[in-house]
Amino acid sequence: MFDAFPFDEWSEEITTFWTFGVEGDTGTIVMTILGVLLMIGSLIQFVRLESRKLDAQTRALRQALAATEDGTPVTVTVTTITTE
């Protein structure tokens, strides 16, 4: 098997290339914390977006139900997507 990766040529100076500094440096910790905060913020925004969409759909369905109880004709379109 051909292995061309230069493990023997790596030195300790290569660690300064990664993130902000050497292994265990505060830069690595800062980047990890920022990444976790960004992930949590993204999840919160996703849940809020989906909640707004569900609330809008609930309002639309309640309006349609109220219109049918009043005797006003309501048209409903149903789309079915099938995949094979």
PDB file with one MODEL, atoms N, CA, C and O in Angstrom:
MODEL        1
ATOM      1  N   MET A   1       0.852  -1.174   0.000  1.00  0.00           N
ATOM      2  CA  MET A   1       0.000   0.000   0.000  1.00  0.00           C
ATOM      3  C   MET A   1       0.896   1.236   0.000  1.00  0.00           C
ATOM      4  O   MET A   1       1.913   1.274   0.693  1.00  0.00           O
ATOM      5  N   PHE A   2       0.521   2.219  -0.762  1.00  0.00           N
ATOM      6  CA  PHE A   2       1.316   3.442  -0.887  1.00  0.00           C
ATOM      7  C   PHE A   2       0.866   4.452   0.162  1.00  0.00           C
ATOM      8  O   PHE A   2      -0.310   4.815   0.205  1.00  0.00           O
ATOM      9  N   ASP A   3       1.773   4.903   0.994  1.00  0.00           N
ATOM     10  CA  ASP A   3       1.460   5.876   2.032  1.00  0.00           C
ATOM     11  C   ASP A   3       2.407   7.060   1.885  1.00  0.00           C
ATOM     12  O   ASP A   3       3.596   6.948   2.180  1.00  0.00           O
ATOM     13  N   ALA A   4       1.880   8.195   1.428  1.00  0.00           N
ATOM     14  CA  ALA A   4       2.728   9.351   1.154  1.00  0.00           C
ATOM     15  C   ALA A   4       2.584  10.451   2.195  1.00  0.00           C
ATOM     16  O   ALA A   4       3.146  11.533   2.024  1.00  0.00           O
ATOM     17  N   PHE A   5       1.842  10.199   3.272  1.00  0.00           N
ATOM     18  CA  PHE A   5       1.647  11.256   4.269  1.00  0.00           C
ATOM     19  C   PHE A   5       2.915  11.405   5.104  1.00  0.00           C
ATOM     20  O   PHE A   5       3.413  10.412   5.635  1.00  0.00           O
ATOM     21  N   PRO A   6       3.454  12.622   5.236  1.00  0.00           N
ATOM     22  CA  PRO A   6       4.769  12.802   5.885  1.00  0.00           C
ATOM     23  C   PRO A   6       4.694  12.915   7.409  1.00  0.00           C
ATOM     24  O   PRO A   6       4.934  13.989   7.959  1.00  0.00           O
ATOM     25  N   PHE A   7       4.364  11.820   8.093  1.00  0.00           N
ATOM     26  CA  PHE A   7       4.307  11.860   9.551  1.00  0.00           C
ATOM     27  C   PHE A   7       5.666  12.207  10.156  1.00  0.00           C
ATOM     28  O   PHE A   7       5.739  12.913  11.162  1.00  0.00           O
ATOM     29  N   ASP A   8       6.738  11.712   9.546  1.00  0.00           N
ATOM     30  CA  ASP A   8       8.074  11.928  10.102  1.00  0.00           C
ATOM     31  C   ASP A   8       8.508  13.381  10.014  1.00  0.00           C
ATOM     32  O   ASP A   8       9.352  13.825  10.792  1.00  0.00           O
ATOM     33  N   GLU A   9       7.936  14.131   9.069  1.00  0.00           N
ATOM     34  CA  GLU A   9       8.349  15.514   8.869  1.00  0.00           C
ATOM     35  C   GLU A   9       7.612  16.487   9.782  1.00  0.00           C
ATOM     36  O   GLU A   9       7.981  17.660   9.840  1.00  0.00           O
ATOM     37  N   TRP A  10       6.604  16.047  10.481  1.00  0.00           N
ATOM     38  CA  TRP A  10       5.841  16.942  11.347  1.00  0.00           C
ATOM     39  C   TRP A  10       6.637  17.262  12.595  1.00  0.00           C
ATOM     40  O   TRP A  10       7.338  16.405  13.133  1.00  0.00           O
ATOM     41  N   SER A  11       6.530  18.479  13.045  1.00  0.00           N
ATOM     42  CA  SER A  11       7.209  18.884  14.272  1.00  0.00           C
ATOM     43  C   SER A  11       6.210  19.584  15.181  1.00  0.00           C
ATOM     44  O   SER A  11       5.038  19.727  14.832  1.00  0.00           O
ATOM     45  N   GLU A  12       6.666  20.011  16.325  1.00  0.00           N
ATOM     46  CA  GLU A  12       5.786  20.691  17.276  1.00  0.00           C
ATOM     47  C   GLU A  12       5.356  22.063  16.769  1.00  0.00           C
ATOM     48  O   GLU A  12       4.323  22.576  17.199  1.00  0.00           O
ATOM     49  N   GLU A  13       6.127  22.669  15.864  1.00  0.00           N
ATOM     50  CA  GLU A  13       5.761  23.991  15.349  1.00  0.00           C
ATOM     51  C   GLU A  13       4.486  23.950  14.515  1.00  0.00           C
ATOM     52  O   GLU A  13       3.825  24.973  14.338  1.00  0.00           O
ATOM     53  N   ILE A  14       4.140  22.776  14.003  1.00  0.00           N
ATOM     54  CA  ILE A  14       2.945  22.684  13.160  1.00  0.00           C
ATOM     55  C   ILE A  14       1.685  22.975  13.967  1.00  0.00           C
ATOM     56  O   ILE A  14       0.669  23.378  13.401  1.00  0.00           O
ATOM     57  N   THR A  15       1.738  22.777  15.279  1.00  0.00           N
ATOM     58  CA  THR A  15       0.549  23.020  16.092  1.00  0.00           C
ATOM     59  C   THR A  15       0.188  24.493  16.149  1.00  0.00           C
ATOM     60  O   THR A  15      -0.964  24.826  16.426  1.00  0.00           O
ATOM     61  N   THR A  16       1.134  25.383  15.897  1.00  0.00           N
ATOM     62  CA  THR A  16       0.814  26.816  15.901  1.00  0.00           C
ATOM     63  C   THR A  16      -0.037  27.197  14.706  1.00  0.00           C
ATOM     64  O   THR A  16      -0.646  28.266  14.699  1.00  0.00           O
ATOM     65  N   PHE A  17      -0.090  26.345  13.702  1.00  0.00           N
ATOM     66  CA  PHE A  17      -0.919  26.620  12.526  1.00  0.00           C
ATOM     67  C   PHE A  17      -2.398  26.432  12.842  1.00  0.00           C
ATOM     68  O   PHE A  17      -3.238  27.140  12.287  1.00  0.00           O
ATOM     69  N   TRP A  18      -2.724  25.512  13.704  1.00  0.00           N
ATOM     70  CA  TRP A  18      -4.115  25.181  13.989  1.00  0.00           C
ATOM     71  C   TRP A  18      -4.736  26.198  14.925  1.00  0.00           C
ATOM     72  O   TRP A  18      -4.105  26.610  15.899  1.00  0.00           O
ATOM     73  N   THR A  19      -5.951  26.605  14.646  1.00  0.00           N
ATOM     74  CA  THR A  19      -6.758  27.526  15.430  1.00  0.00           C
ATOM     75  C   THR A  19      -5.964  28.772  15.790  1.00  0.00           C
ATOM     76  O   THR A  19      -5.594  29.537  14.900  1.00  0.00           O
ATOM     77  N   PHE A  20      -5.693  28.996  17.077  1.00  0.00           N
ATOM     78  CA  PHE A  20      -4.962  30.181  17.499  1.00  0.00           C
ATOM     79  C   PHE A  20      -3.642  29.857  18.167  1.00  0.00           C
ATOM     80  O   PHE A  20      -2.895  30.775  18.506  1.00  0.00           O
ATOM     81  N   GLY A  21      -3.337  28.629  18.362  1.00  0.00           N
ATOM     82  CA  GLY A  21      -2.089  28.346  19.058  1.00  0.00           C
ATOM     83  C   GLY A  21      -1.887  26.881  19.304  1.00  0.00           C
ATOM     84  O   GLY A  21      -2.469  26.029  18.633  1.00  0.00           O
ATOM     85  N   VAL A  22      -1.064  26.603  20.266  1.00  0.00           N
ATOM     86  CA  VAL A  22      -0.678  25.227  20.549  1.00  0.00           C
ATOM     87  C   VAL A  22      -1.827  24.456  21.188  1.00  0.00           C
ATOM     88  O   VAL A  22      -2.838  25.032  21.591  1.00  0.00           O
ATOM     89  N   GLU A  23      -1.652  23.167  21.268  1.00  0.00           N
ATOM     90  CA  GLU A  23      -2.673  22.289  21.831  1.00  0.00           C
ATOM     91  C   GLU A  23      -2.975  22.686  23.271  1.00  0.00           C
ATOM     92  O   GLU A  23      -2.059  22.888  24.068  1.00  0.00           O
ATOM     93  N   GLY A  24      -4.248  22.798  23.601  1.00  0.00           N
ATOM     94  CA  GLY A  24      -4.642  23.164  24.949  1.00  0.00           C
ATOM     95  C   GLY A  24      -4.604  24.657  25.194  1.00  0.00           C
ATOM     96  O   GLY A  24      -4.804  25.100  26.325  1.00  0.00           O
ATOM     97  N   ASP A  25      -4.353  25.434  24.169  1.00  0.00           N
ATOM     98  CA  ASP A  25      -4.295  26.887  24.316  1.00  0.00           C
ATOM     99  C   ASP A  25      -5.707  27.435  24.514  1.00  0.00           C
ATOM    100  O   ASP A  25      -6.686  26.758  24.200  1.00  0.00           O
ATOM    101  N   THR A  26      -5.813  28.645  25.028  1.00  0.00           N
ATOM    102  CA  THR A  26      -7.132  29.246  25.252  1.00  0.00           C
ATOM    103  C   THR A  26      -7.858  29.511  23.942  1.00  0.00           C
ATOM    104  O   THR A  26      -9.087  29.581  23.930  1.00  0.00           O
ATOM    105  N   GLY A  27      -7.134  29.660  22.847  1.00  0.00           N
ATOM    106  CA  GLY A  27      -7.779  29.873  21.550  1.00  0.00           C
ATOM    107  C   GLY A  27      -8.659  28.703  21.157  1.00  0.00           C
ATOM    108  O   GLY A  27      -9.751  28.892  20.622  1.00  0.00           O
ATOM    109  N   THR A  28      -8.189  27.501  21.419  1.00  0.00           N
ATOM    110  CA  THR A  28      -8.981  26.310  21.128  1.00  0.00           C
ATOM    111  C   THR A  28     -10.242  26.291  21.975  1.00  0.00           C
ATOM    112  O   THR A  28     -11.319  25.948  21.488  1.00  0.00           O
ATOM    113  N   ILE A  29     -10.109  26.655  23.222  1.00  0.00           N
ATOM    114  CA  ILE A  29     -11.265  26.679  24.120  1.00  0.00           C
ATOM    115  C   ILE A  29     -12.252  27.749  23.676  1.00  0.00           C
ATOM    116  O   ILE A  29     -13.462  27.519  23.678  1.00  0.00           O
ATOM    117  N   VAL A  30     -11.743  28.921  23.294  1.00  0.00           N
ATOM    118  CA  VAL A  30     -12.609  30.011  22.831  1.00  0.00           C
ATOM    119  C   VAL A  30     -13.364  29.597  21.576  1.00  0.00           C
ATOM    120  O   VAL A  30     -14.569  29.827  21.480  1.00  0.00           O
ATOM    121  N   MET A  31     -12.679  28.993  20.618  1.00  0.00           N
ATOM    122  CA  MET A  31     -13.339  28.561  19.388  1.00  0.00           C
ATOM    123  C   MET A  31     -14.387  27.485  19.671  1.00  0.00           C
ATOM    124  O   MET A  31     -15.448  27.483  19.047  1.00  0.00           O
ATOM    125  N   THR A  32     -14.112  26.588  20.585  1.00  0.00           N
ATOM    126  CA  THR A  32     -15.081  25.553  20.943  1.00  0.00           C
ATOM    127  C   THR A  32     -16.314  26.170  21.580  1.00  0.00           C
ATOM    128  O   THR A  32     -17.438  25.802  21.242  1.00  0.00           O
ATOM    129  N   ILE A  33     -16.114  27.104  22.498  1.00  0.00           N
ATOM    130  CA  ILE A  33     -17.247  27.763  23.151  1.00  0.00           C
ATOM    131  C   ILE A  33     -18.068  28.549  22.135  1.00  0.00           C
ATOM    132  O   ILE A  33     -19.298  28.502  22.162  1.00  0.00           O
ATOM    133  N   LEU A  34     -17.392  29.276  21.235  1.00  0.00           N
ATOM    134  CA  LEU A  34     -18.119  30.018  20.197  1.00  0.00           C
ATOM    135  C   LEU A  34     -18.913  29.074  19.295  1.00  0.00           C
ATOM    136  O   LEU A  34     -20.044  29.380  18.918  1.00  0.00           O
ATOM    137  N   GLY A  35     -18.330  27.942  18.954  1.00  0.00           N
ATOM    138  CA  GLY A  35     -19.031  26.970  18.122  1.00  0.00           C
ATOM    139  C   GLY A  35     -20.260  26.401  18.807  1.00  0.00           C
ATOM    140  O   GLY A  35     -21.310  26.252  18.182  1.00  0.00           O
ATOM    141  N   VAL A  36     -20.134  26.084  20.081  1.00  0.00           N
ATOM    142  CA  VAL A  36     -21.273  25.549  20.837  1.00  0.00           C
ATOM    143  C   VAL A  36     -22.368  26.605  20.954  1.00  0.00           C
ATOM    144  O   VAL A  36     -23.547  26.295  20.782  1.00  0.00           O
ATOM    145  N   LEU A  37     -21.987  27.854  21.247  1.00  0.00           N
ATOM    146  CA  LEU A  37     -22.981  28.930  21.344  1.00  0.00           C
ATOM    147  C   LEU A  37     -23.684  29.161  20.010  1.00  0.00           C
ATOM    148  O   LEU A  37     -24.896  29.377  19.976  1.00  0.00           O
ATOM    149  N   LEU A  38     -22.935  29.116  18.918  1.00  0.00           N
ATOM    150  CA  LEU A  38     -23.541  29.276  17.596  1.00  0.00           C
ATOM    151  C   LEU A  38     -24.509  28.134  17.300  1.00  0.00           C
ATOM    152  O   LEU A  38     -25.581  28.361  16.740  1.00  0.00           O
ATOM    153  N   MET A  39     -24.145  26.922  17.667  1.00  0.00           N
ATOM    154  CA  MET A  39     -25.018  25.774  17.450  1.00  0.00           C
ATOM    155  C   MET A  39     -26.305  25.904  18.261  1.00  0.00           C
ATOM    156  O   MET A  39     -27.394  25.662  17.741  1.00  0.00           O
ATOM    157  N   ILE A  40     -26.186  26.283  19.526  1.00  0.00           N
ATOM    158  CA  ILE A  40     -27.367  26.442  20.374  1.00  0.00           C
ATOM    159  C   ILE A  40     -28.255  27.561  19.845  1.00  0.00           C
ATOM    160  O   ILE A  40     -29.477  27.420  19.808  1.00  0.00           O
ATOM    161  N   GLY A  41     -27.643  28.679  19.432  1.00  0.00           N
ATOM    162  CA  GLY A  41     -28.412  29.782  18.857  1.00  0.00           C
ATOM    163  C   GLY A  41     -29.143  29.369  17.589  1.00  0.00           C
ATOM    164  O   GLY A  41     -30.292  29.756  17.378  1.00  0.00           O
ATOM    165  N   SER A  42     -28.484  28.585  16.746  1.00  0.00           N
ATOM    166  CA  SER A  42     -29.117  28.104  15.520  1.00  0.00           C
ATOM    167  C   SER A  42     -30.298  27.194  15.826  1.00  0.00           C
ATOM    168  O   SER A  42     -31.337  27.282  15.172  1.00  0.00           O
ATOM    169  N   LEU A  43     -30.145  26.322  16.815  1.00  0.00           N
ATOM    170  CA  LEU A  43     -31.247  25.438  17.191  1.00  0.00           C
ATOM    171  C   LEU A  43     -32.431  26.227  17.744  1.00  0.00           C
ATOM    172  O   LEU A  43     -33.584  25.913  17.447  1.00  0.00           O
ATOM    173  N   ILE A  44     -32.146  27.249  18.547  1.00  0.00           N
ATOM    174  CA  ILE A  44     -33.224  28.081  19.091  1.00  0.00           C
ATOM    175  C   ILE A  44     -33.953  28.803  17.968  1.00  0.00           C
ATOM    176  O   ILE A  44     -35.183  28.845  17.957  1.00  0.00           O
ATOM    177  N   GLN A  45     -33.210  29.372  17.021  1.00  0.00           N
ATOM    178  CA  GLN A  45     -33.840  30.069  15.901  1.00  0.00           C
ATOM    179  C   GLN A  45     -34.663  29.107  15.047  1.00  0.00           C
ATOM    180  O   GLN A  45     -35.733  29.474  14.562  1.00  0.00           O
ATOM    181  N   PHE A  46     -34.176  27.886  14.858  1.00  0.00           N
ATOM    182  CA  PHE A  46     -34.917  26.896  14.085  1.00  0.00           C
ATOM    183  C   PHE A  46     -36.243  26.563  14.759  1.00  0.00           C
ATOM    184  O   PHE A  46     -37.276  26.485  14.094  1.00  0.00           O
ATOM    185  N   VAL A  47     -36.217  26.367  16.067  1.00  0.00           N
ATOM    186  CA  VAL A  47     -37.446  26.052  16.802  1.00  0.00           C
ATOM    187  C   VAL A  47     -38.415  27.225  16.738  1.00  0.00           C
ATOM    188  O   VAL A  47     -39.616  27.020  16.560  1.00  0.00           O
ATOM    189  N   ARG A  48     -37.915  28.452  16.880  1.00  0.00           N
ATOM    190  CA  ARG A  48     -38.784  29.630  16.805  1.00  0.00           C
ATOM    191  C   ARG A  48     -39.410  29.766  15.416  1.00  0.00           C
ATOM    192  O   ARG A  48     -40.591  30.095  15.299  1.00  0.00           O
ATOM    193  N   LEU A  49     -38.623  29.513  14.359  1.00  0.00           N
ATOM    194  CA  LEU A  49     -39.144  29.580  12.996  1.00  0.00           C
ATOM    195  C   LEU A  49     -40.253  28.558  12.785  1.00  0.00           C
ATOM    196  O   LEU A  49     -41.314  28.885  12.253  1.00  0.00           O
ATOM    197  N   GLU A  50     -40.009  27.329  13.199  1.00  0.00           N
ATOM    198  CA  GLU A  50     -41.021  26.289  13.032  1.00  0.00           C
ATOM    199  C   GLU A  50     -42.257  26.584  13.871  1.00  0.00           C
ATOM    200  O   GLU A  50     -43.372  26.275  13.448  1.00  0.00           O
ATOM    201  N   SER A  51     -42.087  27.167  15.035  1.00  0.00           N
ATOM    202  CA  SER A  51     -43.224  27.532  15.875  1.00  0.00           C
ATOM    203  C   SER A  51     -44.078  28.592  15.187  1.00  0.00           C
ATOM    204  O   SER A  51     -45.306  28.507  15.202  1.00  0.00           O
ATOM    205  N   ARG A  52     -43.430  29.594  14.581  1.00  0.00           N
ATOM    206  CA  ARG A  52     -44.185  30.622  13.855  1.00  0.00           C
ATOM    207  C   ARG A  52     -44.946  30.017  12.681  1.00  0.00           C
ATOM    208  O   ARG A  52     -46.087  30.396  12.419  1.00  0.00           O
ATOM    209  N   LYS A  53     -44.326  29.087  11.977  1.00  0.00           N
ATOM    210  CA  LYS A  53     -45.005  28.444  10.851  1.00  0.00           C
ATOM    211  C   LYS A  53     -46.217  27.640  11.326  1.00  0.00           C
ATOM    212  O   LYS A  53     -47.281  27.683  10.708  1.00  0.00           O
ATOM    213  N   LEU A  54     -46.045  26.906  12.431  1.00  0.00           N
ATOM    214  CA  LEU A  54     -47.159  26.129  12.966  1.00  0.00           C
ATOM    215  C   LEU A  54     -48.282  27.031  13.470  1.00  0.00           C
ATOM    216  O   LEU A  54     -49.458  26.714  13.289  1.00  0.00           O
ATOM    217  N   ASP A  55     -47.930  28.151  14.100  1.00  0.00           N
ATOM    218  CA  ASP A  55     -48.952  29.098  14.556  1.00  0.00           C
ATOM    219  C   ASP A  55     -49.731  29.671  13.381  1.00  0.00           C
ATOM    220  O   ASP A  55     -50.952  29.814  13.460  1.00  0.00           O
ATOM    221  N   ALA A  56     -49.043  30.001  12.294  1.00  0.00           N
ATOM    222  CA  ALA A  56     -49.718  30.526  11.105  1.00  0.00           C
ATOM    223  C   ALA A  56     -50.649  29.475  10.504  1.00  0.00           C
ATOM    224  O   ALA A  56     -51.763  29.793  10.087  1.00  0.00           O
ATOM    225  N   GLN A  57     -50.196  28.235  10.462  1.00  0.00           N
ATOM    226  CA  GLN A  57     -51.041  27.167   9.925  1.00  0.00           C
ATOM    227  C   GLN A  57     -52.246  26.928  10.829  1.00  0.00           C
ATOM    228  O   GLN A  57     -53.342  26.662  10.336  1.00  0.00           O
ATOM    229  N   THR A  58     -52.061  27.018  12.133  1.00  0.00           N
ATOM    230  CA  THR A  58     -53.171  26.861  13.078  1.00  0.00           C
ATOM    231  C   THR A  58     -54.212  27.942  12.865  1.00  0.00           C
ATOM    232  O   THR A  58     -55.410  27.661  12.851  1.00  0.00           O
ATOM    233  N   ARG A  59     -53.758  29.187  12.699  1.00  0.00           N
ATOM    234  CA  ARG A  59     -54.698  30.284  12.442  1.00  0.00           C
ATOM    235  C   ARG A  59     -55.473  30.052  11.152  1.00  0.00           C
ATOM    236  O   ARG A  59     -56.684  30.273  11.106  1.00  0.00           O
ATOM    237  N   ALA A  60     -54.786  29.610  10.109  1.00  0.00           N
ATOM    238  CA  ALA A  60     -55.454  29.367   8.831  1.00  0.00           C
ATOM    239  C   ALA A  60     -56.490  28.256   8.958  1.00  0.00           C
ATOM    240  O   ALA A  60     -57.590  28.369   8.415  1.00  0.00           O
ATOM    241  N   LEU A  61     -56.150  27.192   9.665  1.00  0.00           N
ATOM    242  CA  LEU A  61     -57.096  26.092   9.830  1.00  0.00           C
ATOM    243  C   LEU A  61     -58.290  26.500  10.686  1.00  0.00           C
ATOM    244  O   LEU A  61     -59.418  26.095  10.405  1.00  0.00           O
ATOM    245  N   ARG A  62     -58.055  27.294  11.721  1.00  0.00           N
ATOM    246  CA  ARG A  62     -59.167  27.752  12.556  1.00  0.00           C
ATOM    247  C   ARG A  62     -60.088  28.687  11.782  1.00  0.00           C
ATOM    248  O   ARG A  62     -61.305  28.644  11.958  1.00  0.00           O
ATOM    249  N   GLN A  63     -59.513  29.536  10.924  1.00  0.00           N
ATOM    250  CA  GLN A  63     -60.343  30.412  10.099  1.00  0.00           C
ATOM    251  C   GLN A  63     -61.173  29.597   9.117  1.00  0.00           C
ATOM    252  O   GLN A  63     -62.342  29.901   8.881  1.00  0.00           O
ATOM    253  N   ALA A  64     -60.567  28.562   8.545  1.00  0.00           N
ATOM    254  CA  ALA A  64     -61.304  27.708   7.619  1.00  0.00           C
ATOM    255  C   ALA A  64     -62.421  26.966   8.345  1.00  0.00           C
ATOM    256  O   ALA A  64     -63.516  26.816   7.804  1.00  0.00           O
ATOM    257  N   LEU A  65     -62.159  26.505   9.555  1.00  0.00           N
ATOM    258  CA  LEU A  65     -63.176  25.811  10.337  1.00  0.00           C
ATOM    259  C   LEU A  65     -64.301  26.764  10.715  1.00  0.00           C
ATOM    260  O   LEU A  65     -65.473  26.394  10.655  1.00  0.00           O
ATOM    261  N   ALA A  66     -63.956  27.979  11.103  1.00  0.00           N
ATOM    262  CA  ALA A  66     -64.976  28.971  11.457  1.00  0.00           C
ATOM    263  C   ALA A  66     -65.816  29.330  10.244  1.00  0.00           C
ATOM    264  O   ALA A  66     -67.020  29.551  10.370  1.00  0.00           O
ATOM    265  N   ALA A  67     -65.201  29.393   9.073  1.00  0.00           N
ATOM    266  CA  ALA A  67     -65.941  29.722   7.859  1.00  0.00           C
ATOM    267  C   ALA A  67     -66.914  28.606   7.498  1.00  0.00           C
ATOM    268  O   ALA A  67     -68.013  28.891   7.024  1.00  0.00           O
ATOM    269  N   THR A  68     -66.547  27.353   7.707  1.00  0.00           N
ATOM    270  CA  THR A  68     -67.455  26.255   7.387  1.00  0.00           C
ATOM    271  C   THR A  68     -68.607  26.196   8.377  1.00  0.00           C
ATOM    272  O   THR A  68     -69.711  25.796   8.008  1.00  0.00           O
ATOM    273  N   GLU A  69     -68.380  26.582   9.619  1.00  0.00           N
ATOM    274  CA  GLU A  69     -69.459  26.592  10.602  1.00  0.00           C
ATOM    275  C   GLU A  69     -70.452  27.716  10.326  1.00  0.00           C
ATOM    276  O   GLU A  69     -71.622  27.606  10.693  1.00  0.00           O
ATOM    277  N   ASP A  70     -70.004  28.790   9.688  1.00  0.00           N
ATOM    278  CA  ASP A  70     -70.882  29.900   9.334  1.00  0.00           C
ATOM    279  C   ASP A  70     -71.716  29.587   8.098  1.00  0.00           C
ATOM    280  O   ASP A  70     -72.667  30.308   7.798  1.00  0.00           O
ATOM    281  N   GLY A  71     -71.380  28.540   7.389  1.00  0.00           N
ATOM    282  CA  GLY A  71     -72.097  28.199   6.177  1.00  0.00           C
ATOM    283  C   GLY A  71     -71.446  28.763   4.929  1.00  0.00           C
ATOM    284  O   GLY A  71     -71.952  28.558   3.826  1.00  0.00           O
ATOM    285  N   THR A  72     -70.348  29.462   5.079  1.00  0.00           N
ATOM    286  CA  THR A  72     -69.632  30.017   3.938  1.00  0.00           C
ATOM    287  C   THR A  72     -68.863  28.892   3.256  1.00  0.00           C
ATOM    288  O   THR A  72     -68.148  28.142   3.920  1.00  0.00           O
ATOM    289  N   PRO A  73     -69.003  28.768   1.927  1.00  0.00           N
ATOM    290  CA  PRO A  73     -68.277  27.692   1.242  1.00  0.00           C
ATOM    291  C   PRO A  73     -66.763  27.943   1.265  1.00  0.00           C
ATOM    292  O   PRO A  73     -66.290  29.063   1.072  1.00  0.00           O
ATOM    293  N   VAL A  74     -66.044  26.881   1.502  1.00  0.00           N
ATOM    294  CA  VAL A  74     -64.590  26.958   1.565  1.00  0.00           C
ATOM    295  C   VAL A  74     -64.026  25.912   0.624  1.00  0.00           C
ATOM    296  O   VAL A  74     -64.474  24.766   0.617  1.00  0.00           O
ATOM    297  N   THR A  75     -63.039  26.308  -0.172  1.00  0.00           N
ATOM    298  CA  THR A  75     -62.368  25.342  -1.041  1.00  0.00           C
ATOM    299  C   THR A  75     -61.035  24.961  -0.413  1.00  0.00           C
ATOM    300  O   THR A  75     -60.291  25.805   0.087  1.00  0.00           O
ATOM    301  N   VAL A  76     -60.764  23.678  -0.457  1.00  0.00           N
ATOM    302  CA  VAL A  76     -59.522  23.162   0.106  1.00  0.00           C
ATOM    303  C   VAL A  76     -58.793  22.419  -0.993  1.00  0.00           C
ATOM    304  O   VAL A  76     -59.377  21.576  -1.674  1.00  0.00           O
ATOM    305  N   THR A  77     -57.523  22.725  -1.166  1.00  0.00           N
ATOM    306  CA  THR A  77     -56.700  22.055  -2.166  1.00  0.00           C
ATOM    307  C   THR A  77     -55.749  21.108  -1.456  1.00  0.00           C
ATOM    308  O   THR A  77     -55.034  21.501  -0.534  1.00  0.00           O
ATOM    309  N   VAL A  78     -55.749  19.861  -1.894  1.00  0.00           N
ATOM    310  CA  VAL A  78     -54.865  18.862  -1.310  1.00  0.00           C
ATOM    311  C   VAL A  78     -53.885  18.427  -2.381  1.00  0.00           C
ATOM    312  O   VAL A  78     -54.285  18.058  -3.485  1.00  0.00           O
ATOM    313  N   THR A  79     -52.608  18.468  -2.059  1.00  0.00           N
ATOM    314  CA  THR A  79     -51.566  18.041  -2.984  1.00  0.00           C
ATOM    315  C   THR A  79     -50.901  16.803  -2.416  1.00  0.00           C
ATOM    316  O   THR A  79     -50.444  16.799  -1.273  1.00  0.00           O
ATOM    317  N   THR A  80     -50.850  15.755  -3.220  1.00  0.00           N
ATOM    318  CA  THR A  80     -50.207  14.521  -2.799  1.00  0.00           C
ATOM    319  C   THR A  80     -48.996  14.280  -3.680  1.00  0.00           C
ATOM    320  O   THR A  80     -49.099  14.286  -4.907  1.00  0.00           O
ATOM    321  N   ILE A  81     -47.860  14.070  -3.058  1.00  0.00           N
ATOM    322  CA  ILE A  81     -46.628  13.800  -3.792  1.00  0.00           C
ATOM    323  C   ILE A  81     -46.243  12.357  -3.526  1.00  0.00           C
ATOM    324  O   ILE A  81     -46.081  11.946  -2.377  1.00  0.00           O
ATOM    325  N   THR A  82     -46.101  11.599  -4.590  1.00  0.00           N
ATOM    326  CA  THR A  82     -45.693  10.203  -4.438  1.00  0.00           C
ATOM    327  C   THR A  82     -44.344  10.013  -5.106  1.00  0.00           C
ATOM    328  O   THR A  82     -44.081  10.565  -6.175  1.00  0.00           O
ATOM    329  N   THR A  83     -43.510   9.240  -4.476  1.00  0.00           N
ATOM    330  CA  THR A  83     -42.209   8.912  -5.050  1.00  0.00           C
ATOM    331  C   THR A  83     -42.099   7.411  -5.162  1.00  0.00           C
ATOM    332  O   THR A  83     -42.677   6.667  -4.370  1.00  0.00           O
ATOM    333  N   GLU A  84     -41.376   6.994  -6.120  1.00  0.00           N
ATOM    334  CA  GLU A  84     -41.228   5.557  -6.335  1.00  0.00           C
ATOM    335  C   GLU A  84     -39.832   5.113  -6.026  1.00  0.00           C
ATOM    336  O   GLU A  84     -39.519   3.930  -6.149  1.00  0.00           O
TER     337      GLU A  84
ENDMDL
END
